[in-house]
Amino acid sequence: MRSYLVVMDETEEALAALRYAARRAARTGGAVEILALIEQPEFVQWGAVQEAMEEEARLRAEAMLVQASGAIMEEAGIKPSINVRQGDPIKAVVEILKERGDIAALVLGAAAEAGPGPLISHFAGPAAGTLPCPLVIVPAGLGDEQLAALT
């Protein structure tokens, strides 16, 4: 089964990308893989404090993913796979694309008012020709009717 990989955060553009991927997966008999990225925290001299900071970031990411996955389960009837990774976002996406041969498309959301984020800049720029799958950029300003027409 082919999966749509969505990089998720708490932004409107990420939600638009997730809605697109869920609807597309529902129509094509595919699946959705949600990836949450946790930045590597600054080094803290005390190990227990560092571990607590990392655990807190992971729990926030998991809570956000549970909320987002519940929304697409209702909307599209798809139960997504959830993946949380820590470290450099570009490296994390590249690793998952290498690990998973079933990714149908990398789906990223573009902000309605700001310029492209680092993932879009990288994957639509220098890395565009090296991706093992198509890159889909979903504008945050698309409404439900427009998303439905595209999927």
GROMACS elastic network, one bead per residue, 0.5 to 0.9 nm:
[ bonds ]
;  ai    aj funct       b0    kb
    1    29     6  0.74268   500
    1    30     6  0.55905   500
    1    31     6  0.69028   500
    1   102     6  0.67726   500
    1   103     6  0.88674   500
    2    25     6  0.82043   500
    2    28     6  0.87097   500
    2    29     6  0.79703   500
    2    30     6  0.50284   500
    2    31     6  0.62567   500
    2    32     6  0.85392   500
    2   101     6  0.87385   500
    2   103     6  0.56920   500
    2   104     6  0.53193   500
    2   105     6  0.87163   500
    3    21     6  0.88058   500
    3    25     6  0.72250   500
    3    30     6  0.55024   500
    3    32     6  0.51593   500
    3    33     6  0.62801   500
    3   102     6  0.59835   500
    3   104     6  0.53729   500
    3   105     6  0.72865   500
    4    21     6  0.58917   500
    4    22     6  0.80329   500
    4    24     6  0.83384   500
    4    25     6  0.69990   500
    4    30     6  0.75219   500
    4    31     6  0.62764   500
    4    33     6  0.59283   500
    4    34     6  0.82980   500
    4   102     6  0.86935   500
    4   103     6  0.57915   500
    4   104     6  0.55022   500
    4   105     6  0.51510   500
    4   106     6  0.61742   500
    4   107     6  0.66975   500
    5    18     6  0.89337   500
    5    21     6  0.78126   500
    5    31     6  0.88258   500
    5    32     6  0.61389   500
    5    34     6  0.59852   500
    5    35     6  0.71166   500
    5    93     6  0.89880   500
    5    96     6  0.89807   500
    5    97     6  0.86369   500
    5   103     6  0.64980   500
    5   104     6  0.77680   500
    5   105     6  0.62665   500
    5   107     6  0.58632   500
    5   108     6  0.84964   500
    6    14     6  0.77799   500
    6    17     6  0.66843   500
    6    18     6  0.61529   500
    6    21     6  0.71934   500
    6    32     6  0.73433   500
    6    33     6  0.62201   500
    6    35     6  0.60441   500
    6    36     6  0.86583   500
    6   105     6  0.86547   500
    6   106     6  0.62712   500
    6   108     6  0.61644   500
    6   109     6  0.85772   500
    7    14     6  0.69802   500
    7    17     6  0.82725   500
    7    18     6  0.83155   500
    7    33     6  0.85949   500
    7    34     6  0.60374   500
    7    36     6  0.60349   500
    7    37     6  0.76122   500
    7    93     6  0.81526   500
    7   106     6  0.81680   500
    7   107     6  0.71373   500
    7   108     6  0.62822   500
    7   109     6  0.83014   500
    8    11     6  0.80579   500
    8    14     6  0.53426   500
    8    15     6  0.74373   500
    8    17     6  0.83390   500
    8    18     6  0.75979   500
    8    34     6  0.63601   500
    8    35     6  0.57916   500
    8    36     6  0.51976   500
    8    37     6  0.75890   500
    8    64     6  0.85983   500
    8    65     6  0.75729   500
    8    68     6  0.86175   500
    8   108     6  0.83973   500
    8   109     6  0.88519   500
    9    12     6  0.86918   500
    9    13     6  0.87809   500
    9    14     6  0.60076   500
    9    15     6  0.80904   500
    9    35     6  0.87099   500
    9    36     6  0.64357   500
    9    37     6  0.77198   500
    9    61     6  0.78528   500
    9    64     6  0.75337   500
    9    65     6  0.82887   500
   10    13     6  0.86266   500
   10    14     6  0.69406   500
   10    15     6  0.77168   500
   10    64     6  0.71174   500
   11    14     6  0.53694   500
   11    15     6  0.66025   500
   11    16     6  0.89046   500
   11   109     6  0.88425   500
   11   111     6  0.83368   500
   12    15     6  0.51051   500
   12    16     6  0.62804   500
   12    17     6  0.87269   500
   12   109     6  0.81385   500
   12   110     6  0.89158   500
   12   111     6  0.74617   500
   12   112     6  0.88356   500
   12   140     6  0.60573   500
   12   141     6  0.86515   500
   13    16     6  0.50229   500
   13    17     6  0.62498   500
   13    18     6  0.86238   500
   13   108     6  0.78799   500
   13   110     6  0.54433   500
   13   111     6  0.53544   500
   13   112     6  0.75996   500
   13   138     6  0.73514   500
   13   139     6  0.65796   500
   13   141     6  0.78997   500
   14    17     6  0.50330   500
   14    18     6  0.61542   500
   14    19     6  0.86437   500
   14   107     6  0.89963   500
   14   108     6  0.67971   500
   14   110     6  0.78010   500
   14   111     6  0.86283   500
   14   138     6  0.85885   500
   14   140     6  0.76610   500
   15    19     6  0.61354   500
   15    20     6  0.85763   500
   15    68     6  0.76496   500
   15   109     6  0.76549   500
   15   140     6  0.78979   500
   16    19     6  0.51388   500
   16    20     6  0.62029   500
   16    21     6  0.86379   500
   16   108     6  0.87682   500
   16   109     6  0.63688   500
   16   110     6  0.87302   500
   16   138     6  0.65797   500
   16   139     6  0.72132   500
   16   140     6  0.55081   500
   16   141     6  0.81213   500
   16   142     6  0.74130   500
   16   143     6  0.85595   500
   16   144     6  0.89756   500
   16   147     6  0.83154   500
   17    20     6  0.51390   500
   17    21     6  0.61436   500
   17    22     6  0.85835   500
   17   107     6  0.59857   500
   17   108     6  0.56664   500
   17   110     6  0.83644   500
   17   136     6  0.85494   500
   17   137     6  0.75249   500
   17   138     6  0.54522   500
   17   139     6  0.78701   500
   17   140     6  0.77081   500
   18    21     6  0.50986   500
   18    22     6  0.60253   500
   18    23     6  0.85221   500
   18    32     6  0.83502   500
   18    34     6  0.80513   500
   18    68     6  0.81170   500
   18    69     6  0.88514   500
   18    72     6  0.76860   500
   18   107     6  0.77695   500
   18   108     6  0.84048   500
   18   109     6  0.82864   500
   19    22     6  0.51962   500
   19    23     6  0.61433   500
   19    24     6  0.84828   500
   19    71     6  0.88262   500
   19    72     6  0.67724   500
   19    75     6  0.82827   500
   19    76     6  0.84103   500
   19   144     6  0.86334   500
   19   147     6  0.77585   500
   20    23     6  0.53183   500
   20    24     6  0.60409   500
   20    25     6  0.84870   500
   20   107     6  0.82286   500
   20   138     6  0.74412   500
   20   147     6  0.61280   500
   20   148     6  0.78940   500
   20   150     6  0.80690   500
   20   151     6  0.66985   500
   21    24     6  0.50789   500
   21    25     6  0.59246   500
   21    26     6  0.84591   500
   21    31     6  0.84708   500
   21    32     6  0.65975   500
   21   105     6  0.88220   500
   21   107     6  0.68392   500
   21   151     6  0.82921   500
   22    25     6  0.51123   500
   22    26     6  0.60708   500
   22    27     6  0.86446   500
   22    30     6  0.86975   500
   22    31     6  0.75444   500
   22    32     6  0.62856   500
   22    72     6  0.63251   500
   22    73     6  0.84828   500
   22    75     6  0.81447   500
   22    76     6  0.59799   500
   22    77     6  0.84092   500
   22    78     6  0.68557   500
   22    80     6  0.84162   500
   23    26     6  0.50896   500
   23    27     6  0.62743   500
   23    28     6  0.86755   500
   23    72     6  0.85023   500
   23    75     6  0.81371   500
   23    76     6  0.58531   500
   23    78     6  0.88614   500
   23   147     6  0.82343   500
   23   148     6  0.73366   500
   23   151     6  0.60750   500
   24    27     6  0.52161   500
   24    28     6  0.61556   500
   24    29     6  0.83869   500
   24    30     6  0.77120   500
   24    31     6  0.89205   500
   24   148     6  0.88483   500
   24   150     6  0.84578   500
   25    28     6  0.51599   500
   25    29     6  0.56397   500
   25    31     6  0.53421   500
   25    32     6  0.66470   500
   25    76     6  0.84370   500
   25    78     6  0.79517   500
   25   151     6  0.87126   500
   26    29     6  0.54123   500
   26    30     6  0.62818   500
   26    31     6  0.75127   500
   26    76     6  0.60844   500
   26    77     6  0.72996   500
   26    78     6  0.68175   500
   27    30     6  0.76619   500
   27   151     6  0.74110   500
   28    31     6  0.88074   500
   30    78     6  0.88884   500
   30   104     6  0.85576   500
   31    78     6  0.70172   500
   31    79     6  0.77376   500
   31    80     6  0.65011   500
   31    81     6  0.79716   500
   32    78     6  0.75528   500
   32    79     6  0.75422   500
   32    81     6  0.63264   500
   32    82     6  0.86715   500
   33    80     6  0.55774   500
   33    82     6  0.59994   500
   33    83     6  0.73018   500
   33   103     6  0.85676   500
   34    65     6  0.75324   500
   34    69     6  0.82246   500
   34    80     6  0.66534   500
   34    81     6  0.60972   500
   34    83     6  0.60550   500
   34    84     6  0.83523   500
   35    65     6  0.84537   500
   35    81     6  0.85881   500
   35    82     6  0.62339   500
   35    84     6  0.57646   500
   35    85     6  0.73490   500
   35    92     6  0.89800   500
   35    93     6  0.81908   500
   35    96     6  0.89806   500
   36    61     6  0.62740   500
   36    62     6  0.78503   500
   36    64     6  0.86904   500
   36    65     6  0.73257   500
   36    82     6  0.79046   500
   36    83     6  0.63168   500
   36    85     6  0.63792   500
   36    86     6  0.85037   500
   37    58     6  0.89349   500
   37    61     6  0.76603   500
   37    83     6  0.86223   500
   37    84     6  0.59656   500
   37    85     6  0.51536   500
   37    86     6  0.57319   500
   37    87     6  0.72870   500
   37    88     6  0.81227   500
   37    89     6  0.61995   500
   37    92     6  0.76925   500
   38    41     6  0.84974   500
   38    54     6  0.84036   500
   38    57     6  0.66069   500
   38    58     6  0.68535   500
   38    61     6  0.73090   500
   38    84     6  0.73165   500
   38    85     6  0.60830   500
   38    87     6  0.62781   500
   38    88     6  0.83336   500
   38    89     6  0.80295   500
   39    57     6  0.84438   500
   39    85     6  0.85960   500
   39    86     6  0.56769   500
   39    87     6  0.50423   500
   39    88     6  0.66197   500
   39    89     6  0.75991   500
   40    43     6  0.85889   500
   40    54     6  0.78895   500
   40    86     6  0.60129   500
   40    88     6  0.74290   500
   41    44     6  0.82307   500
   41    50     6  0.76776   500
   41    53     6  0.74237   500
   41    54     6  0.69880   500
   41    87     6  0.86278   500
   42    50     6  0.83814   500
   43    46     6  0.87890   500
   43    50     6  0.71032   500
   44    47     6  0.68441   500
   44    48     6  0.89813   500
   44    49     6  0.69206   500
   44    50     6  0.55609   500
   45    49     6  0.81246   500
   45    50     6  0.77499   500
   46    49     6  0.55433   500
   46    50     6  0.64603   500
   46    51     6  0.88904   500
   47    50     6  0.50313   500
   47    51     6  0.61614   500
   47    52     6  0.86027   500
   48    51     6  0.50926   500
   48    52     6  0.61364   500
   48    53     6  0.86303   500
   49    52     6  0.50818   500
   49    53     6  0.61995   500
   49    54     6  0.86714   500
   50    53     6  0.51782   500
   50    54     6  0.62683   500
   50    55     6  0.86483   500
   51    54     6  0.51188   500
   51    55     6  0.60814   500
   51    56     6  0.85467   500
   52    55     6  0.50966   500
   52    56     6  0.60832   500
   52    57     6  0.86348   500
   53    56     6  0.51629   500
   53    57     6  0.62837   500
   53    58     6  0.86775   500
   54    57     6  0.51880   500
   54    58     6  0.62034   500
   54    59     6  0.86761   500
   54    86     6  0.89136   500
   55    58     6  0.50432   500
   55    59     6  0.61280   500
   55    60     6  0.86425   500
   56    59     6  0.51431   500
   56    60     6  0.62402   500
   56    61     6  0.86619   500
   57    60     6  0.51850   500
   57    61     6  0.62416   500
   57    62     6  0.86500   500
   58    61     6  0.51118   500
   58    62     6  0.61087   500
   58    63     6  0.85959   500
   58    84     6  0.74634   500
   58    85     6  0.86866   500
   58    86     6  0.85014   500
   59    62     6  0.50754   500
   59    63     6  0.60880   500
   59    64     6  0.85857   500
   60    63     6  0.51977   500
   60    64     6  0.62522   500
   60    65     6  0.86827   500
   61    64     6  0.51568   500
   61    65     6  0.62141   500
   61    66     6  0.86869   500
   61    84     6  0.73455   500
   62    65     6  0.50093   500
   62    66     6  0.61246   500
   62    67     6  0.86416   500
   62    82     6  0.84107   500
   62    83     6  0.88271   500
   62    84     6  0.73745   500
   63    66     6  0.51472   500
   63    67     6  0.63083   500
   63    68     6  0.86669   500
   64    67     6  0.52439   500
   64    68     6  0.61996   500
   64    69     6  0.85697   500
   65    68     6  0.50099   500
   65    69     6  0.58527   500
   65    70     6  0.83543   500
   65    82     6  0.71419   500
   65    83     6  0.89237   500
   65    84     6  0.89973   500
   66    69     6  0.51608   500
   66    70     6  0.60782   500
   66    71     6  0.87068   500
   66    82     6  0.84738   500
   67    70     6  0.52340   500
   67    71     6  0.65040   500
   68    71     6  0.52075   500
   68    72     6  0.66197   500
   68    73     6  0.87576   500
   69    72     6  0.52722   500
   69    73     6  0.60948   500
   69    74     6  0.86871   500
   69    78     6  0.85141   500
   69    79     6  0.69286   500
   69    80     6  0.62738   500
   69    81     6  0.86390   500
   69    82     6  0.83614   500
   70    73     6  0.50886   500
   70    74     6  0.63774   500
   70    75     6  0.86912   500
   70    79     6  0.80720   500
   71    74     6  0.53401   500
   71    75     6  0.62188   500
   71    76     6  0.85552   500
   72    76     6  0.55054   500
   72    77     6  0.67952   500
   72    78     6  0.65029   500
   72    79     6  0.75640   500
   72    80     6  0.81150   500
   73    76     6  0.56345   500
   73    79     6  0.55354   500
   73    80     6  0.78019   500
   74    77     6  0.56672   500
   74    78     6  0.78977   500
   75    78     6  0.81372   500
   76    79     6  0.88038   500
   85    88     6  0.89508   500
   85    89     6  0.83934   500
   85    92     6  0.66173   500
   86    89     6  0.78676   500
   86    92     6  0.75561   500
   87    90     6  0.88782   500
   87    91     6  0.77543   500
   87    92     6  0.69912   500
   88    91     6  0.54259   500
   88    92     6  0.61603   500
   88    93     6  0.88378   500
   89    92     6  0.50609   500
   89    93     6  0.62868   500
   89    94     6  0.86521   500
   89   118     6  0.86611   500
   89   119     6  0.74285   500
   90    93     6  0.53003   500
   90    94     6  0.62168   500
   90    95     6  0.86046   500
   90   118     6  0.81451   500
   90   119     6  0.63628   500
   90   122     6  0.77158   500
   90   123     6  0.84417   500
   91    94     6  0.50740   500
   91    95     6  0.60332   500
   91    96     6  0.86517   500
   92    95     6  0.51395   500
   92    96     6  0.63136   500
   92    97     6  0.86956   500
   93    96     6  0.52307   500
   93    97     6  0.62008   500
   93    98     6  0.86572   500
   93   106     6  0.89038   500
   93   119     6  0.88677   500
   94    97     6  0.51301   500
   94    98     6  0.62301   500
   94    99     6  0.86446   500
   94   131     6  0.84516   500
   95    98     6  0.51178   500
   95    99     6  0.60972   500
   95   100     6  0.85739   500
   96   100     6  0.59516   500
   97   100     6  0.53614   500
   97   101     6  0.70074   500
   97   102     6  0.86710   500
   97   103     6  0.69446   500
   97   106     6  0.85738   500
   97   131     6  0.81510   500
   97   132     6  0.72225   500
   97   133     6  0.84006   500
   98   101     6  0.68996   500
   98   132     6  0.81574   500
  100   103     6  0.62889   500
  101   104     6  0.86447   500
  101   132     6  0.84378   500
  103   106     6  0.73422   500
  103   132     6  0.83034   500
  103   133     6  0.67858   500
  104   132     6  0.88754   500
  104   133     6  0.59634   500
  104   134     6  0.71292   500
  105   132     6  0.86313   500
  105   133     6  0.52198   500
  105   135     6  0.57126   500
  105   136     6  0.66456   500
  106   131     6  0.89177   500
  106   133     6  0.68591   500
  106   134     6  0.63764   500
  106   136     6  0.60593   500
  106   137     6  0.84195   500
  107   134     6  0.85726   500
  107   135     6  0.61090   500
  107   137     6  0.59731   500
  107   138     6  0.72132   500
  108   119     6  0.79178   500
  108   120     6  0.70096   500
  108   135     6  0.76429   500
  108   136     6  0.62471   500
  108   138     6  0.61870   500
  108   139     6  0.87520   500
  109   120     6  0.82560   500
  109   136     6  0.83300   500
  109   137     6  0.55381   500
  109   139     6  0.58233   500
  109   140     6  0.62639   500
  110   113     6  0.88311   500
  110   114     6  0.82713   500
  110   115     6  0.79692   500
  110   116     6  0.62026   500
  110   117     6  0.74637   500
  110   120     6  0.76951   500
  110   137     6  0.63699   500
  110   138     6  0.58899   500
  110   140     6  0.57385   500
  110   141     6  0.87205   500
  111   114     6  0.56023   500
  111   115     6  0.70247   500
  111   116     6  0.70031   500
  111   117     6  0.80866   500
  111   138     6  0.88771   500
  111   139     6  0.64096   500
  111   140     6  0.54236   500
  111   141     6  0.78061   500
  112   115     6  0.83210   500
  112   139     6  0.64475   500
  112   140     6  0.53768   500
  112   141     6  0.56202   500
  114   117     6  0.82360   500
  116   119     6  0.79157   500
  116   120     6  0.57872   500
  116   121     6  0.59227   500
  117   120     6  0.55412   500
  117   121     6  0.60526   500
  117   122     6  0.85977   500
  118   121     6  0.50066   500
  118   122     6  0.60187   500
  118   123     6  0.85181   500
  119   122     6  0.52074   500
  119   123     6  0.59781   500
  119   124     6  0.81277   500
  120   123     6  0.52745   500
  120   124     6  0.54874   500
  120   125     6  0.76204   500
  120   137     6  0.77407   500
  121   124     6  0.55848   500
  121   125     6  0.55524   500
  121   126     6  0.81199   500
  122   125     6  0.50424   500
  122   126     6  0.58795   500
  122   127     6  0.60212   500
  122   128     6  0.77185   500
  123   126     6  0.66126   500
  123   128     6  0.51331   500
  123   129     6  0.86508   500
  123   130     6  0.87040   500
  123   131     6  0.77165   500
  123   135     6  0.75956   500
  124   127     6  0.65487   500
  124   129     6  0.85998   500
  124   135     6  0.74777   500
  124   137     6  0.89467   500
  125   128     6  0.55392   500
  125   129     6  0.85838   500
  126   129     6  0.75587   500
  126   130     6  0.84740   500
  127   130     6  0.52977   500
  127   131     6  0.66054   500
  128   131     6  0.59324   500
  128   134     6  0.87856   500
  128   135     6  0.79408   500
  129   132     6  0.85758   500
  130   133     6  0.87889   500
  131   134     6  0.70380   500
  131   135     6  0.78809   500
  138   141     6  0.86398   500
  138   142     6  0.78073   500
  138   147     6  0.88878   500
  139   142     6  0.59633   500
  140   143     6  0.83055   500
  142   145     6  0.80519   500
  142   146     6  0.58353   500
  142   147     6  0.63341   500
  143   146     6  0.53049   500
  143   147     6  0.62107   500
  143   148     6  0.85989   500
  144   147     6  0.50830   500
  144   148     6  0.60335   500
  144   149     6  0.85871   500
  145   148     6  0.50658   500
  145   149     6  0.62188   500
  145   150     6  0.87473   500
  146   149     6  0.51021   500
  146   150     6  0.63438   500
  146   151     6  0.88023   500
  147   150     6  0.51401   500
  147   151     6  0.62387   500
  148   151     6  0.53179   500
